[in-house]
Amino acid sequence: MTTRNGAARLNRAVLAVFGSALIAAGGYALAAHYGRLEWVGSRSGLIPDATPPSGVLWAIVGVGCLVALGCVGWAFAQFPRIPRAVRWRGRARDCADTVALDTAVACAPVSADIESYDGVRSAAVRLSGPGSGPGLHLVVTAAPDADVTALRDRIRTHAVPRLRQALELEELPVEMELRLARERSR
């Protein structure tokens, strides 16, 4: 599913620029330290004729480490989180036999069902939570002129009961986000 998420795009761009600047500054410092830059002395200090106290240097190292950890955390936050495979019981509760079912396999028919409805452009479906009580998360992109109420009712009365029956669940909580697609200008 493709969406226009300007904040995420800006987030990634700022992260890339900041990371590139840090890599360039670190590379420059290493090149200067090992004497690869002819116009910079390898033994010259950062500030001529001044030696900062060792506490200041350790503070700089500590702040640098915190910034690096923050950047790594920021980078990992950019990756989408994919729910792990959930185990559903394929037999009665007293039976020890279980069936491992990947969430993508269970969600593909629901997504295809919803995308076949009138006015739907795309649908992203995912299951999360334990196998004994998973939750269904829907992101449906509809045409601007779609009947939202009829679409919601159709999903609630057709797609969700079919999935609930296929997974042999008595109830299935649903969280739905409905997006209206923008018409492209010509």
Secondary structure, 3 states (H helix, E strand, C coil): CCCCCHHHHHHHHHHHHHHHHHHHHHHHHHHHHCCCCCCCCCCCCCCCCCCCCHHHHHHHHHHHHHHHHHHHHHHHHCCCCCCCCEEECCCCCCCCCCEEECHHHHHHHHHHHHHCCCCEEEEEEEEECCCCCCEEEEEEEECCCCCHHHHHHHHHHHHHHHHHHHHCCCCCCEEEEEEECCCCCC
